[in-house]
Amino acid sequence: MPPPGSQPSTPPNPPHHPHDESGVEWLRGEGAETDVVLSSRVRLARNLTSFPFANRASSEQRQEILDISRSAVRVAGIADRTLWLNIHETSPADRALLVERHIISKQLQRGRAATVGEDPRGVCVSLPVERVSIMVNEEDHLRLQVVRSGLALDEAWRQADGIDDALESAVDYAYSPRLGYLTACATNVGTGLRMSAMLHLPALKITGDIEKVKKAAGDMCLAVRGFYGEGSEAVGDLYQISNQTTLGKTEAMILADLHERIIPQVIEYERLARKTLLTKRSLALHDQVYRSLGLLTSARLIAAEEAMQHLSLVRLGICTGLVKHLSSKTVAGLMLLVQPAHLQRTVGRELDQDARREARATLLRERLSR
Amino acid sequence: MPPPGSQPSTPPNPPHHPHDESGVEWLRGEGAETDVVLSSRVRLARNLTSFPFANRASSEQRQEILDISRSAVRVAGIADRTLWLNIHETSPADRALLVERHIISKQLQRGRAATVGEDPRGVCVSLPVERVSIMVNEEDHLRLQVVRSGLALDEAWRQADGIDDALESAVDYAYSPRLGYLTACATNVGTGLRMSAMLHLPALKITGDIEKVKKAAGDMCLAVRGFYGEGSEAVGDLYQISNQTTLGKTEAMILADLHERIIPQVIEYERLARKTLLTKRSLALHDQVYRSLGLLTSARLIAAEEAMQHLSLVRLGICTGLVKHLSSKTVAGLMLLVQPAHLQRTVGRELDQDARREARATLLRERLSR
């Protein structure tokens, strides 16, 4: 075991980044309110004071930012063990894997559209549990993310705040006494903080009340997004609810709003909807859950989105006690493993779309059969 | 055991007509070409000379026709054992049961729309295997039907012809030397003969070539109907192909046309389509078949039509060798047992629509699980 704060051995990018579900914090299924909340996430956007924002920086400047950040991360000691990845040097398959694990964003995966060749950018992630990650040269110079299984925005916030302080002692953040932290996009100026919870809301989807939740969230300036963030559909009935406002509210206010008021309320709505389905439409619920399970254990070809939808209903079956022989952790793990990059890493080779559909069906049958 | 040709004991309508699948000739799954042909059917329309057609006869006249027919049937000795049912005295549940077994038509079940109360009408059916039946006071005074498992229009025709001769020796048929047998509807005048085969054509449905078959059949003045005759949808991919022309063609010509030329051709088309699916779309076929089986063994609520559609695909799986642990006879039997009247008789009580969907799903799970 390397000592605390040590860096990975050379070469910096090991050939295989972890690709099973074991190290994924948001799949651990532990903590509070895990019947509805998969995970809590805190993200801080920060920029270095003496460079242009990442999007307007030259490749040379981005390389400098990358070097400074890497050194700051080492000094800050964000976790006992970390893995540093230069995204511009990783394979497309590895990048896709990191996106599916929610370690990097699609934007970091893609890089700058206008750039010829690959632009310096990277990520540092804690191991063996991927709880902390820092993206460098995404929209902002630094994007610190802390994830916790279950509802634990407070803990995630405390850890992020601590790491942020440690980083700040190693680099100069761009900061305005009047505006707060300066960010590439105005929507992040101020605290640079985004807090979100990933919620599984299948019952609200079935009853149709999800639309009311979305509307209410919009009225409160919250964003409701899908499983893979901005613009993504809510596949598998997974919704990320997050604050939109970063200016004019303290971190404590944002935390209190989401952690103590809004998320608990959505959890209650979902639980009420589940209870209603269980008492008033028990057989129909039973039917939907078991049809989904039957389909997942029978299909020979299945697309990721269809698999996600049925896994969602099976998870609902587990949480409502209708399905007893499976764990919601197994099902959540499959929600990751059915994604294209993970699927290919699991079977150990590249597959075209048809072959993926076949391999996905095989994997699901194997893992879900008693 | 009653002696040959004897009548059922008093009361004439036993409380429970057979309601399992064992006596149903068209579900036996024996004979020729049973991978595609469920059954062959020959029907003769006949009328008595000294009465108005059934639709214009008074209730008293219909009673007389019923009595004469019953006596003629007894004299003719159509089978070793027969059951006579006065349809106007049977319960709605029993009538529905007989329709589902293809022993009586919906028209005989319904009776004359204009009539207040129940109009005398009946059916005689051979037991224990329901191979021969004679409806009295349907559209025509007598409708003789002989059914055979598999492709056996020739055998069915020989038996029907023999019974027809025996009946003719007991009653006076309405017959014109110029037109042939006179019937209530002009489309049956002449031979009064309709021959049909019930075909299972799931592969032609999947490939879409079923439309070509329908068009070709239309061009040859053949009718293509669904599982429950005129106007019924082809649920479960079951199609009845029959001659439309009764005038100007001898019985031998109609038989040769259907039995030796047209039906064998459709069988070949279906087999070719199955082979194509098996070789060129093997995995997709496998997927469809096993999804259907998974659904049938998982659902907790299912409508008859949906069940039929999945049973059809499972039958295709059995015929193509993809499903080995089930017999096509089991599946064909379920195609009958999932129908509302049979379902209720099987569980032993009346059920509303929701309860039927539940009972149907339970029955399917029980019968299809290994």
Contacts between the chains, C-beta under 8 A, distances in Angstrom:
chain1	res1	chain2	res2	distance
A	283	B	300	5.8
A	283	B	301	6.0
A	283	B	354	8.0
A	283	B	358	6.2
A	284	B	301	6.5
A	286	B	300	4.6
A	287	B	299	5.8
A	287	B	300	3.9
A	287	B	301	4.3
A	287	B	361	7.3
A	290	B	298	4.5
A	290	B	299	6.7
A	290	B	300	5.7
A	291	B	295	6.0
A	291	B	298	5.4
A	291	B	299	5.3
A	291	B	300	7.9
A	293	B	298	6.2
A	294	B	294	4.0
A	294	B	295	5.6
A	294	B	297	6.2
A	294	B	298	2.5
A	294	B	299	7.2
A	295	B	291	6.0
A	295	B	294	5.6
A	295	B	295	6.6
A	295	B	298	7.4
A	297	B	294	6.2
A	298	B	290	4.5
A	298	B	291	5.4
A	298	B	293	6.2
A	298	B	294	2.5
A	298	B	295	7.4
A	298	B	298	8.0
A	299	B	287	5.8
A	299	B	290	6.8
A	299	B	291	5.4
A	299	B	294	7.2
A	300	B	283	5.9
A	300	B	286	4.6
A	300	B	287	3.9
A	300	B	290	5.8
A	300	B	291	7.9
A	301	B	283	6.0
A	301	B	284	6.6
A	301	B	287	4.3
A	358	B	283	6.2
A	361	B	287	7.3
